[in-house]
Amino acid sequence: MAEDPVICTCLDMCKSEIVAAIREKGLKTVEEVGDEIEAGAVCGSCIDDIQAILDEENQ
């Protein structure tokens, strides 16, 4: 498995980019991630993965 997997295939956005946005902007929801960086806001297939990242980051 890749060290920095692509999470949002629509935008070719890797996990590290999503994590950086969550940390820098204090994002707490999938909707906030979508509003800020558009990940999860195109087709929605990565919403579960984004939620898992949010859960890890916001423990």
N, CA, C and O atoms as a CHARMM CRD file, in Angstrom:
* protein
*
  236
    1    1 MET  N      0.83900  -1.19300   0.00000 PROA 1      0.00000
    2    1 MET  CA     0.00000   0.00000   0.00000 PROA 1      0.00000
    3    1 MET  C      0.88100   1.25200   0.00000 PROA 1      0.00000
    4    1 MET  O      1.94200   1.27900   0.62200 PROA 1      0.00000
    5    2 ALA  N      0.43100   2.25800  -0.69100 PROA 2      0.00000
    6    2 ALA  CA     1.19000   3.50200  -0.78500 PROA 2      0.00000
    7    2 ALA  C      1.25600   4.19800   0.57200 PROA 2      0.00000
    8    2 ALA  O      0.31900   4.13500   1.36900 PROA 2      0.00000
    9    3 GLU  N      2.37500   4.85500   0.81100 PROA 3      0.00000
   10    3 GLU  CA     2.52600   5.59500   2.06300 PROA 3      0.00000
   11    3 GLU  C      1.58300   6.78400   2.12700 PROA 3      0.00000
   12    3 GLU  O      1.13100   7.16400   3.20700 PROA 3      0.00000
   13    4 ASP  N      1.28400   7.37400   0.97400 PROA 4      0.00000
   14    4 ASP  CA     0.38400   8.52200   0.90200 PROA 4      0.00000
   15    4 ASP  C     -0.68200   8.23400  -0.15100 PROA 4      0.00000
   16    4 ASP  O     -0.61700   8.74600  -1.26900 PROA 4      0.00000
   17    5 PRO  N     -1.66900   7.40700   0.21500 PROA 5      0.00000
   18    5 PRO  CA    -2.66000   6.97900  -0.78000 PROA 5      0.00000
   19    5 PRO  C     -3.55000   8.12000  -1.26500 PROA 5      0.00000
   20    5 PRO  O     -3.83200   9.07000  -0.53500 PROA 5      0.00000
   21    6 VAL  N     -3.98000   7.99600  -2.51000 PROA 6      0.00000
   22    6 VAL  CA    -4.96200   8.93100  -3.05600 PROA 6      0.00000
   23    6 VAL  C     -6.29600   8.59500  -2.40800 PROA 6      0.00000
   24    6 VAL  O     -6.76000   7.45700  -2.48000 PROA 6      0.00000
   25    7 ILE  N     -6.90400   9.57700  -1.78300 PROA 7      0.00000
   26    7 ILE  CA    -8.19800   9.39300  -1.12100 PROA 7      0.00000
   27    7 ILE  C     -9.32000   9.85800  -2.03900 PROA 7      0.00000
   28    7 ILE  O    -10.29000   9.13400  -2.26100 PROA 7      0.00000
   29    8 CYS  N     -9.18400  11.06300  -2.56800 PROA 8      0.00000
   30    8 CYS  CA   -10.19000  11.62500  -3.47300 PROA 8      0.00000
   31    8 CYS  C     -9.69300  11.46600  -4.90300 PROA 8      0.00000
   32    8 CYS  O     -8.84200  12.22700  -5.36300 PROA 8      0.00000
   33    9 THR  N    -10.23100  10.47000  -5.60200 PROA 9      0.00000
   34    9 THR  CA    -9.77700  10.20900  -6.96700 PROA 9      0.00000
   35    9 THR  C    -10.25600  11.27900  -7.94500 PROA 9      0.00000
   36    9 THR  O     -9.59000  11.52600  -8.95100 PROA 9      0.00000
   37   10 CYS  N    -11.38200  11.91100  -7.67900 PROA 10     0.00000
   38   10 CYS  CA   -11.88300  12.96100  -8.57700 PROA 10     0.00000
   39   10 CYS  C    -10.88900  14.11800  -8.67800 PROA 10     0.00000
   40   10 CYS  O    -10.68100  14.68200  -9.75200 PROA 10     0.00000
   41   11 LEU  N    -10.28300  14.45900  -7.54500 PROA 11     0.00000
   42   11 LEU  CA    -9.34400  15.58400  -7.50400 PROA 11     0.00000
   43   11 LEU  C     -7.90100  15.12800  -7.38900 PROA 11     0.00000
   44   11 LEU  O     -6.99700  15.95700  -7.27800 PROA 11     0.00000
   45   12 ASP  N     -7.67100  13.82000  -7.41500 PROA 12     0.00000
   46   12 ASP  CA    -6.32800  13.24700  -7.26700 PROA 12     0.00000
   47   12 ASP  C     -5.65700  13.78400  -5.99800 PROA 12     0.00000
   48   12 ASP  O     -4.50000  14.20500  -6.02300 PROA 12     0.00000
   49   13 MET  N     -6.40800  13.76000  -4.89000 PROA 13     0.00000
   50   13 MET  CA    -5.93700  14.33200  -3.62300 PROA 13     0.00000
   51   13 MET  C     -5.50700  13.22500  -2.66400 PROA 13     0.00000
   52   13 MET  O     -6.26900  12.30500  -2.36800 PROA 13     0.00000
   53   14 CYS  N     -4.28000  13.33700  -2.19100 PROA 14     0.00000
   54   14 CYS  CA    -3.70200  12.33700  -1.29500 PROA 14     0.00000
   55   14 CYS  C     -4.09000  12.58500   0.15800 PROA 14     0.00000
   56   14 CYS  O     -4.52200  13.67500   0.53400 PROA 14     0.00000
   57   15 LYS  N     -3.92400  11.54800   0.95200 PROA 15     0.00000
   58   15 LYS  CA    -4.25100  11.62600   2.38100 PROA 15     0.00000
   59   15 LYS  C     -3.51200  12.77600   3.05300 PROA 15     0.00000
   60   15 LYS  O     -4.10000  13.49300   3.86200 PROA 15     0.00000
   61   16 SER  N     -2.22700  12.96500   2.73400 PROA 16     0.00000
   62   16 SER  CA    -1.44300  14.01800   3.38800 PROA 16     0.00000
   63   16 SER  C     -2.02600  15.40200   3.14500 PROA 16     0.00000
   64   16 SER  O     -1.97100  16.25700   4.02900 PROA 16     0.00000
   65   17 GLU  N     -2.58200  15.63400   1.96800 PROA 17     0.00000
   66   17 GLU  CA    -3.19100  16.93000   1.66200 PROA 17     0.00000
   67   17 GLU  C     -4.44400  17.15100   2.50700 PROA 17     0.00000
   68   17 GLU  O     -4.68600  18.25400   2.99700 PROA 17     0.00000
   69   18 ILE  N     -5.22600  16.10300   2.66900 PROA 18     0.00000
   70   18 ILE  CA    -6.45200  16.19400   3.46800 PROA 18     0.00000
   71   18 ILE  C     -6.10000  16.40200   4.93400 PROA 18     0.00000
   72   18 ILE  O     -6.70300  17.23500   5.61100 PROA 18     0.00000
   73   19 VAL  N     -5.12000  15.63900   5.42600 PROA 19     0.00000
   74   19 VAL  CA    -4.67800  15.78200   6.81600 PROA 19     0.00000
   75   19 VAL  C     -4.16700  17.19200   7.06400 PROA 19     0.00000
   76   19 VAL  O     -4.48800  17.79400   8.08900 PROA 19     0.00000
   77   20 ALA  N     -3.38000  17.72500   6.14500 PROA 20     0.00000
   78   20 ALA  CA    -2.83900  19.08000   6.30200 PROA 20     0.00000
   79   20 ALA  C     -3.95900  20.10600   6.42100 PROA 20     0.00000
   80   20 ALA  O     -3.89800  20.99600   7.27000 PROA 20     0.00000
   81   21 ALA  N     -4.98300  19.98800   5.57700 PROA 21     0.00000
   82   21 ALA  CA    -6.10700  20.92500   5.62600 PROA 21     0.00000
   83   21 ALA  C     -6.87100  20.80300   6.94700 PROA 21     0.00000
   84   21 ALA  O     -7.25800  21.80900   7.54100 PROA 21     0.00000
   85   22 ILE  N     -7.08100  19.57800   7.39700 PROA 22     0.00000
   86   22 ILE  CA    -7.78400  19.35600   8.66700 PROA 22     0.00000
   87   22 ILE  C     -7.02400  20.02100   9.80200 PROA 22     0.00000
   88   22 ILE  O     -7.61900  20.70700  10.63400 PROA 22     0.00000
   89   23 ARG  N     -5.72500  19.82200   9.84000 PROA 23     0.00000
   90   23 ARG  CA    -4.90100  20.38400  10.91500 PROA 23     0.00000
   91   23 ARG  C     -4.80200  21.90200  10.83500 PROA 23     0.00000
   92   23 ARG  O     -4.94300  22.59000  11.84600 PROA 23     0.00000
   93   24 GLU  N     -4.56000  22.42500   9.63600 PROA 24     0.00000
   94   24 GLU  CA    -4.35500  23.86500   9.46300 PROA 24     0.00000
   95   24 GLU  C     -5.62900  24.66600   9.70000 PROA 24     0.00000
   96   24 GLU  O     -5.58200  25.76700  10.24900 PROA 24     0.00000
   97   25 LYS  N     -6.75500  24.11900   9.29100 PROA 25     0.00000
   98   25 LYS  CA    -8.01100  24.86300   9.34700 PROA 25     0.00000
   99   25 LYS  C     -8.93600  24.40800  10.46800 PROA 25     0.00000
  100   25 LYS  O    -10.01100  24.97700  10.65800 PROA 25     0.00000
  101   26 GLY  N     -8.52200  23.38100  11.21200 PROA 26     0.00000
  102   26 GLY  CA    -9.33900  22.89500  12.31800 PROA 26     0.00000
  103   26 GLY  C    -10.66100  22.29300  11.87000 PROA 26     0.00000
  104   26 GLY  O    -11.68400  22.46600  12.53300 PROA 26     0.00000
  105   27 LEU  N    -10.64100  21.59000  10.75200 PROA 27     0.00000
  106   27 LEU  CA   -11.87100  21.01800  10.19500 PROA 27     0.00000
  107   27 LEU  C    -12.36100  19.84600  11.04400 PROA 27     0.00000
  108   27 LEU  O    -11.57100  19.04400  11.54300 PROA 27     0.00000
  109   28 LYS  N    -13.67300  19.76700  11.19200 PROA 28     0.00000
  110   28 LYS  CA   -14.27000  18.73700  12.04200 PROA 28     0.00000
  111   28 LYS  C    -15.25400  17.82800  11.31800 PROA 28     0.00000
  112   28 LYS  O    -15.57600  16.75100  11.82000 PROA 28     0.00000
  113   29 THR  N    -15.73900  18.24000  10.14300 PROA 29     0.00000
  114   29 THR  CA   -16.74400  17.44000   9.43500 PROA 29     0.00000
  115   29 THR  C    -16.35600  17.23600   7.97300 PROA 29     0.00000
  116   29 THR  O    -15.53600  17.97200   7.42400 PROA 29     0.00000
  117   30 VAL  N    -16.95700  16.22800   7.35600 PROA 30     0.00000
  118   30 VAL  CA   -16.75100  15.96900   5.93500 PROA 30     0.00000
  119   30 VAL  C    -17.20200  17.18400   5.12100 PROA 30     0.00000
  120   30 VAL  O    -16.57900  17.53500   4.11900 PROA 30     0.00000
  121   31 GLU  N    -18.28200  17.81600   5.55900 PROA 31     0.00000
  122   31 GLU  CA   -18.79300  18.98900   4.85700 PROA 31     0.00000
  123   31 GLU  C    -17.78400  20.13300   4.89200 PROA 31     0.00000
  124   31 GLU  O    -17.59500  20.82400   3.89100 PROA 31     0.00000
  125   32 GLU  N    -17.13900  20.33400   6.03600 PROA 32     0.00000
  126   32 GLU  CA   -16.11400  21.37600   6.13600 PROA 32     0.00000
  127   32 GLU  C    -14.93600  21.07700   5.21700 PROA 32     0.00000
  128   32 GLU  O    -14.39200  21.98400   4.58700 PROA 32     0.00000
  129   33 VAL  N    -14.54100  19.81400   5.13700 PROA 33     0.00000
  130   33 VAL  CA   -13.45600  19.42300   4.23100 PROA 33     0.00000
  131   33 VAL  C    -13.86200  19.73700   2.78800 PROA 33     0.00000
  132   33 VAL  O    -13.07600  20.30400   2.03000 PROA 33     0.00000
  133   34 GLY  N    -15.06600  19.37500   2.41900 PROA 34     0.00000
  134   34 GLY  CA   -15.56200  19.64800   1.06600 PROA 34     0.00000
  135   34 GLY  C    -15.61300  21.12700   0.75200 PROA 34     0.00000
  136   34 GLY  O    -15.25800  21.54700  -0.34900 PROA 34     0.00000
  137   35 ASP  N    -16.05500  21.92200   1.72200 PROA 35     0.00000
  138   35 ASP  CA   -16.12700  23.37200   1.52000 PROA 35     0.00000
  139   35 ASP  C    -14.74700  23.99100   1.35400 PROA 35     0.00000
  140   35 ASP  O    -14.56300  24.89500   0.53900 PROA 35     0.00000
  141   36 GLU  N    -13.78200  23.50800   2.12000 PROA 36     0.00000
  142   36 GLU  CA   -12.43300  24.09300   2.10300 PROA 36     0.00000
  143   36 GLU  C    -11.57000  23.62300   0.93600 PROA 36     0.00000
  144   36 GLU  O    -10.92800  24.43700   0.27200 PROA 36     0.00000
  145   37 ILE  N    -11.55100  22.30200   0.68200 PROA 37     0.00000
  146   37 ILE  CA   -10.62500  21.78200  -0.33800 PROA 37     0.00000
  147   37 ILE  C    -11.32200  20.95100  -1.40700 PROA 37     0.00000
  148   37 ILE  O    -10.65800  20.39000  -2.28000 PROA 37     0.00000
  149   38 GLU  N    -12.64100  20.86300  -1.35400 PROA 38     0.00000
  150   38 GLU  CA   -13.48500  20.17200  -2.32900 PROA 38     0.00000
  151   38 GLU  C    -13.40300  18.65100  -2.29200 PROA 38     0.00000
  152   38 GLU  O    -14.15800  17.98600  -3.00200 PROA 38     0.00000
  153   39 ALA  N    -12.50600  18.07600  -1.48200 PROA 39     0.00000
  154   39 ALA  CA   -12.44300  16.61500  -1.37000 PROA 39     0.00000
  155   39 ALA  C    -13.75600  16.10100  -0.79800 PROA 39     0.00000
  156   39 ALA  O    -14.24700  16.61400   0.20800 PROA 39     0.00000
  157   40 GLY  N    -14.31600  15.09700  -1.43500 PROA 40     0.00000
  158   40 GLY  CA   -15.58200  14.52800  -0.99700 PROA 40     0.00000
  159   40 GLY  C    -16.80300  15.24200  -1.53100 PROA 40     0.00000
  160   40 GLY  O    -17.92900  14.79200  -1.31900 PROA 40     0.00000
  161   41 ALA  N    -16.59500  16.35800  -2.22700 PROA 41     0.00000
  162   41 ALA  CA   -17.72100  17.15500  -2.70400 PROA 41     0.00000
  163   41 ALA  C    -18.04900  16.94600  -4.17900 PROA 41     0.00000
  164   41 ALA  O    -18.97600  17.56600  -4.70200 PROA 41     0.00000
  165   42 VAL  N    -17.29500  16.07500  -4.85600 PROA 42     0.00000
  166   42 VAL  CA   -17.55700  15.86300  -6.27800 PROA 42     0.00000
  167   42 VAL  C    -18.49100  14.66300  -6.43800 PROA 42     0.00000
  168   42 VAL  O    -19.69100  14.85000  -6.63800 PROA 42     0.00000
  169   43 CYS  N    -17.97200  13.44300  -6.35500 PROA 43     0.00000
  170   43 CYS  CA   -18.84400  12.27100  -6.52900 PROA 43     0.00000
  171   43 CYS  C    -19.27400  11.66800  -5.19500 PROA 43     0.00000
  172   43 CYS  O    -20.27600  10.95700  -5.12800 PROA 43     0.00000
  173   44 GLY  N    -18.51400  11.95000  -4.12600 PROA 44     0.00000
  174   44 GLY  CA   -18.87600  11.46500  -2.79900 PROA 44     0.00000
  175   44 GLY  C    -18.36800  10.08100  -2.44400 PROA 44     0.00000
  176   44 GLY  O    -18.61800   9.61100  -1.33400 PROA 44     0.00000
  177   45 SER  N    -17.66900   9.41500  -3.34100 PROA 45     0.00000
  178   45 SER  CA   -17.23200   8.04400  -3.04800 PROA 45     0.00000
  179   45 SER  C    -16.15800   7.97000  -1.96300 PROA 45     0.00000
  180   45 SER  O    -15.92800   6.89600  -1.40800 PROA 45     0.00000
  181   46 CYS  N    -15.50300   9.07200  -1.65100 PROA 46     0.00000
  182   46 CYS  CA   -14.43400   9.06600  -0.64200 PROA 46     0.00000
  183   46 CYS  C    -14.88800   9.58800   0.72200 PROA 46     0.00000
  184   46 CYS  O    -14.06800   9.75600   1.62400 PROA 46     0.00000
  185   47 ILE  N    -16.17000   9.84100   0.87500 PROA 47     0.00000
  186   47 ILE  CA   -16.67400  10.41700   2.12600 PROA 47     0.00000
  187   47 ILE  C    -16.33700   9.53200   3.32900 PROA 47     0.00000
  188   47 ILE  O    -15.93600  10.04500   4.37300 PROA 47     0.00000
  189   48 ASP  N    -16.49400   8.22700   3.19800 PROA 48     0.00000
  190   48 ASP  CA   -16.17800   7.33300   4.32400 PROA 48     0.00000
  191   48 ASP  C    -14.70000   7.40300   4.68900 PROA 48     0.00000
  192   48 ASP  O    -14.34700   7.38500   5.86800 PROA 48     0.00000
  193   49 ASP  N    -13.83800   7.48200   3.67900 PROA 49     0.00000
  194   49 ASP  CA   -12.39400   7.59100   3.93300 PROA 49     0.00000
  195   49 ASP  C    -12.05800   8.92100   4.59600 PROA 49     0.00000
  196   49 ASP  O    -11.23500   8.96700   5.51000 PROA 49     0.00000
  197   50 ILE  N    -12.68300   9.99400   4.14600 PROA 50     0.00000
  198   50 ILE  CA   -12.44600  11.30700   4.76000 PROA 50     0.00000
  199   50 ILE  C    -12.93000  11.29900   6.20600 PROA 50     0.00000
  200   50 ILE  O    -12.27100  11.85700   7.08400 PROA 50     0.00000
  201   51 GLN  N    -14.07200  10.67200   6.45700 PROA 51     0.00000
  202   51 GLN  CA   -14.57800  10.58600   7.82900 PROA 51     0.00000
  203   51 GLN  C    -13.60600   9.82400   8.71100 PROA 51     0.00000
  204   51 GLN  O    -13.38500  10.20400   9.86100 PROA 51     0.00000
  205   52 ALA  N    -13.02400   8.75600   8.19000 PROA 52     0.00000
  206   52 ALA  CA   -12.04300   7.98100   8.96000 PROA 52     0.00000
  207   52 ALA  C    -10.81900   8.83200   9.28700 PROA 52     0.00000
  208   52 ALA  O    -10.28700   8.74700  10.39500 PROA 52     0.00000
  209   53 ILE  N    -10.36900   9.64400   8.34500 PROA 53     0.00000
  210   53 ILE  CA    -9.23700  10.54000   8.58400 PROA 53     0.00000
  211   53 ILE  C     -9.61000  11.57800   9.64500 PROA 53     0.00000
  212   53 ILE  O     -8.82500  11.85400  10.55200 PROA 53     0.00000
  213   54 LEU  N    -10.79100  12.14100   9.52700 PROA 54     0.00000
  214   54 LEU  CA   -11.26800  13.10600  10.53100 PROA 54     0.00000
  215   54 LEU  C    -11.31200  12.47100  11.91500 PROA 54     0.00000
  216   54 LEU  O    -10.90200  13.08800  12.89800 PROA 54     0.00000
  217   55 ASP  N    -11.80600  11.24700  11.99500 PROA 55     0.00000
  218   55 ASP  CA   -11.88200  10.54600  13.28200 PROA 55     0.00000
  219   55 ASP  C    -10.48900  10.36600  13.87700 PROA 55     0.00000
  220   55 ASP  O    -10.30400  10.54000  15.08100 PROA 55     0.00000
  221   56 GLU  N     -9.51500  10.02000  13.04900 PROA 56     0.00000
  222   56 GLU  CA    -8.12600   9.85000  13.52000 PROA 56     0.00000
  223   56 GLU  C     -7.54300  11.17100  14.01300 PROA 56     0.00000
  224   56 GLU  O     -6.90200  11.22700  15.06200 PROA 56     0.00000
  225   57 GLU  N     -7.77300  12.22100  13.24800 PROA 57     0.00000
  226   57 GLU  CA    -7.16500  13.52500  13.53500 PROA 57     0.00000
  227   57 GLU  C     -7.82900  14.24500  14.70200 PROA 57     0.00000
  228   57 GLU  O     -7.18100  15.02900  15.39600 PROA 57     0.00000
  229   58 ASN  N     -9.10000  13.98800  14.92200 PROA 58     0.00000
  230   58 ASN  CA    -9.85700  14.73700  15.93000 PROA 58     0.00000
  231   58 ASN  C    -10.17400  13.92200  17.17800 PROA 58     0.00000
  232   58 ASN  O    -11.18700  14.15500  17.83800 PROA 58     0.00000
  233   59 GLN  N     -9.32100  12.98100  17.49200 PROA 59     0.00000
  234   59 GLN  CA    -9.53700  12.15300  18.69900 PROA 59     0.00000
  235   59 GLN  C     -9.37700  12.98200  19.93200 PROA 59     0.00000
  236   59 GLN  O     -9.51900  12.47000  21.04200 PROA 59     0.00000
